Amino acid sequence: MSMHTGICAGPVPRPVVATLQRYSRAAGLDTVRWVGSSNESCTSPSPAAVAAMAKAAAGANRYPGIAGDKLVAAIASGLGLDPGRVVVGGGSLALLGQVLDAYAPAGSTVVHAWRSYEAYPILIALAGAESLPVPLDGSHRHDLDAMGKAVTDETRMVLLCNPNNPTGTVMDAGELAAFLDNIPRHVLVVLDEAYREFAEAEIDSRHLLDSHPNLVILRTFSKAYGLAGARAGYLLASAGIAANIRAVAPPFGLSSLAEAGAAAAWSDSAHLAATVSGVVAERAYLHEGLLARGLPVPPSGGNFVWIPAGPRSLELEAGCVARGVSVRAFPGSGVRVTISVREASDAVLAALDSLDPTLPGIPASHSAASSAGTHHSTGGAS
Ligand SMILES: Cc1ncc(COP(=O)(O)O)c(C=O)c1O
């Protein structure tokens, strides 16, 4: 009831709330046999992580440490960094939100590639800053030249995704160093390395932190470590930047379960290596199957592949769902398929083969490969 008018209009949200893109959900998620739509690991977490989380659960009546100091210590010692340069949180997205809160004031611009991770524009808008998306180049890669040129006096942050979600393309250390050399030192460069473990050549940008103190490296336990449901991520930065990012963190943002699970997963390098090699092998199979169908699929450094299906994207998604695999379609642009098991890869290839090749969007040659029988599906779930 309004004290002034007697009309109850209800609480009014901040204007930005109505403008936010909703994080989309893939079709068929509740019915499919294989989930290939969220870039999760299809492998369970390390048994040591599961045991550590179960043990931590028994003590869940207590609050965790304020800033995840045990996990910080494990990561810092593993990477040979001062703990003051490591910040942990409830997933790398939560950390990105903190980075934006600390370094992207209202009205400033944040330059990022597009298409890239769909959460970026949402978090940037939430922080009150403005997204400045720069189109990928013709090879589905970050156009670093154009991104550098997009930086203006209003720009406080540049966000890079390496490997890029959803296209899987990778920037090497030389390209990144050259880019950083051209960015003014007062602009923070955030390098999101959520998928770094799956890249063919090692992505090790850590050394760039010393030469470029305006760099922040964002990483996660959600992908190669198989802990998406636990919510744990970390970032590396200069001690000064790390302290500012820690200052805007909600207290107790990393649960004791997530901290224990992530620390145990961090120590289980054999499990990590097995997960990654399984994904890399299956990714090669699917990638080759797609290339054999004449599709211009870029090489991927992530646990997913990008099929530039253009106007056929929704149709391809529906075909995949009908064969038991959820995938992520970006209408008009492409379909991202998370790597899982052989049956799921074959179901995606079968969905592709079933598309009418006379319609535009997918090269007609894809049907030649399928009719030659070299990549026939062993069938999906339905
Ligand atoms: C590029 C990228 N960054 C960050 C995330 C989110 O990671 P987290 O689960 O650590 O919040 C994802 C998840 O899909 C992602 O694709």
The ligand as a Gaussian input file, in Angstrom:
#p B3LYP/6-31G(d) Opt

LIG

0 1
 C       34.153000     -19.132000     -21.401000
 C       33.492000     -19.490000     -20.115000
 N       33.833000     -18.853000     -19.006000
 C       33.266000     -19.148000     -17.834000
 C       32.308000     -20.120000     -17.739000
 C       31.641000     -20.391000     -16.434000
 O       32.486000     -21.023000     -15.596000
 P       32.091000     -21.289000     -14.084000
 O       31.289000     -22.528000     -14.062000
 O       33.416000     -21.415000     -13.425000
 O       31.333000     -20.105000     -13.565000
 C       31.909000     -20.823000     -18.865000
 C       30.863000     -21.853000     -18.773000
 O       30.323000     -22.350000     -19.709000
 C       32.511000     -20.485000     -20.086000
 O       32.156000     -21.097000     -21.208000

